[in-house]
Amino acid sequence: MEVKYTQNFLNKLEDIFAESDYILRYEKGNFNSGYCLLKETKIAIINKYFPLEGKVNSLIEILKQITLDDAKMSDKNKKFYQEITTPLVAPSTPPTPPEEELSQPEEEQPAS
């Protein structure tokens, strides 16, 4: 999924939290990663002084770490949540390297 660093995209991410059991808060703090995740109490705290890009990246990172019950979400948010949390799938067959890379160099025989 393509990440857009816009206020609208941030609002969509916040909507997912609004429909979940997690509480999303913006607070000041000295977080090493820009956020603090309290899994026991289901609270996600984002550094309120982070720029828009940092907030979006933090929310996406949190959504990938936690498991939310998407049964409570609207269809629009459920689809968006699944797009964010689904890892990108690698191609099923790796690309074939060019001929030069396929041939193995001959091993040198040790001098007797």
C-alpha positions as CSV (number, residue, x, y, z in Angstrom):
1,M,0.0,0.0,0.0
2,E,1.2,3.5,-0.8
3,V,1.6,5.7,2.3
4,K,0.5,9.2,1.8
5,Y,1.7,11.9,4.2
6,T,-1.4,14.0,4.3
7,Q,-3.8,15.1,7.0
8,N,-6.6,13.0,5.4
9,F,-4.5,9.9,5.5
10,L,-3.7,10.6,9.2
11,N,-7.4,11.0,9.9
12,K,-8.1,7.6,8.3
13,L,-5.5,6.0,10.6
14,E,-7.0,7.7,13.6
15,D,-10.5,6.4,12.6
16,I,-9.2,2.9,12.8
17,F,-8.1,3.5,16.4
18,A,-11.4,5.2,17.2
19,E,-13.3,2.0,16.2
20,S,-11.0,-0.2,18.2
21,D,-10.4,-1.0,21.8
22,Y,-7.2,1.1,21.8
23,I,-7.1,4.7,23.0
24,L,-5.0,7.0,20.9
25,R,-3.4,10.0,22.6
26,Y,-1.0,12.7,21.5
27,E,1.2,13.8,24.4
28,K,4.6,15.3,24.9
29,G,7.3,12.8,26.0
30,N,10.7,11.5,25.4
31,F,9.9,8.4,23.4
32,N,12.9,6.8,21.6
33,S,10.7,5.6,18.7
34,G,8.3,8.6,18.7
35,Y,5.5,6.6,20.4
36,C,4.7,4.5,23.4
37,L,2.5,1.5,23.3
38,L,0.8,0.2,26.5
39,K,-0.6,-3.1,25.4
40,E,-2.0,-4.1,28.8
41,T,-4.2,-0.9,29.0
42,K,-4.6,-0.6,25.2
43,I,-3.2,2.9,25.0
44,A,-1.1,4.2,22.1
45,I,0.7,7.5,22.8
46,I,2.3,9.5,20.0
47,N,4.7,12.4,20.4
48,K,2.5,15.4,19.8
49,Y,5.5,17.4,18.5
50,F,6.2,14.9,15.7
51,P,5.7,16.2,12.2
52,L,2.8,14.8,10.1
53,E,5.1,12.2,8.5
54,G,6.3,11.0,11.9
55,K,2.8,10.6,13.2
56,V,1.7,8.6,10.1
57,N,4.7,6.3,10.3
58,S,4.2,5.8,14.0
59,L,0.6,4.9,13.6
60,I,1.3,2.4,10.8
61,E,4.1,0.8,12.9
62,I,1.7,0.4,15.9
63,L,-1.1,-1.0,13.7
64,K,1.4,-3.7,12.4
65,Q,2.4,-4.6,16.0
66,I,-1.1,-5.0,17.5
67,T,-4.1,-7.1,16.6
68,L,-7.4,-5.3,16.4
69,D,-10.9,-6.8,16.2
70,D,-12.0,-5.7,12.8
71,A,-15.6,-7.0,13.4
72,K,-16.3,-3.7,15.2
73,M,-15.0,-1.6,12.2
74,S,-16.9,-0.1,9.4
75,D,-16.4,-1.8,6.0
76,K,-14.3,1.1,4.8
77,N,-12.0,1.1,7.8
78,K,-11.8,-2.7,7.8
79,K,-10.5,-2.7,4.2
80,F,-8.1,0.1,5.0
81,Y,-6.8,-1.7,8.1
82,Q,-6.3,-4.9,6.1
83,E,-4.3,-3.0,3.4
84,I,-2.0,-1.5,6.0
85,T,-1.4,-4.7,8.0
86,T,-1.0,-7.1,5.1
87,P,2.7,-7.5,4.2
88,L,3.7,-6.9,0.7
89,V,3.9,-10.3,-1.2
90,A,7.1,-11.0,-3.0
91,P,6.9,-12.3,-6.6
92,S,6.3,-16.0,-6.6
93,T,9.3,-16.7,-8.9
94,P,12.6,-14.8,-8.4
95,P,13.9,-13.1,-11.5
96,T,16.4,-15.1,-13.6
97,P,19.9,-13.7,-13.4
98,P,21.8,-13.1,-16.6
99,E,23.9,-15.8,-18.2
100,E,27.2,-14.5,-16.8
101,E,25.9,-14.8,-13.2
102,L,24.8,-18.4,-13.7
103,S,28.2,-19.8,-14.6
104,Q,30.3,-20.7,-11.6
105,P,34.0,-19.7,-11.7
106,E,36.3,-22.7,-11.8
107,E,38.0,-23.4,-8.6
108,E,41.8,-22.9,-8.7
109,Q,43.8,-26.1,-8.0
110,P,46.4,-25.6,-5.2
111,A,49.9,-25.5,-6.5
112,S,51.8,-28.7,-5.7
